[in-house]
Amino acid sequence: MSLDFTAIGFETASSQPGSVCAVGLVRVRDGQVADKSGGLVRPPDGLGEFTGYQTSVHGITAEMVATAPPWRKVAAWISQYTGPDVLICHNATFTIGVLRNACAADGIPLPAADFLCTTLLARQAFRLPSYRLPFVADKCGIELTGRHQVLINARGAALVTVALARQHGASTPGELAEALGIRLGRLEPGRYVPATRHGPQSDRDRPAAPDAGPHPDPDPDHVLYGRVIVFTGTLKTRTRQQAWNDAAAAGAIPEKDVTRRTNILVIGDLNPAVFTPGATTTGKAAHAFALQAKGQDIEVMIEDDFIRSL
């Protein structure tokens, strides 16, 4: 057997999960990048409105995708390109969510595929101040370079997977998942099984807050479930109360101040372009990093990370 898979990444026009506006695909054969492809996508009907925040993150505008191929055609091409490969993505909650919601918006069937999340793998393999792709790639000795962000992200996820597979002696994505205690996710028409950790995990053992918003039965496999989350700085896409409600709906426990209980600090006024390993960071992030250095289970997210986690 050989280490074969396809890494996939998306960008969206807005916080609507089906508003896909770009895709990047990187094919790996025997642990080596064999091909890469992708480009702009015209979002499904009704989901083509671009928000200023999302454009500030990826630089794509409505004018740029006006003549791009529509999602319906792109979805068929993705299925053809990936074939039977396991799909690798950084933050599967976001990536697979985009795929599912975009297909639902256009009324087309989901592709059949297993998938694996490098964010989940990294949380099992490393203790990092942030599990954003630049931090995970840096830990694996990978430099993220290129002209198109969505392809950079897909290539980064691919190379992280290869690096982790080598570290753990895995020759397939399934073997890598098993080595790190992860269950592959599964996607097919009429069925969706998330990629999750096997068995109870320490950060899953904490119960969700009793007043967990409008969703009293949140998904225990959600990345935010049972985690104490604090928001700081100015959020651009929602009010602080809306962020609290969104977090609680996912089973998180929102609190006002960073304490020894805090697991996630979301910093709203932190530019994703400058939040990279070794960069000068804010006092808020530095405080969280210091707590982690002392052994606290805490990570830093920016607003984009939080949105994608939902």
Secondary structure by P-SEA (a helix, b strand, c coil): ccbbbbbbbbcccccccccccbbbbbbbcccccccccccccccccccccccaaaaaacccccccccccccaaaaaaaaaaaacccbbbbcccccaaaaaaaaaaaabbbbbbbccccaaaaaaaccccccccaaaaaaaaccccccccaaaaaaaaaaaaaaaaaaaaccccaaaaaaaabbbbbbbcccccccccccccccccccccccccccccccccccccccbbbbbccccccccaaaaaaaaaaabbbbbccccccccbbbbcccccccccccccccaaaaaaaaaaaaccbbbbbcaaaaaaac
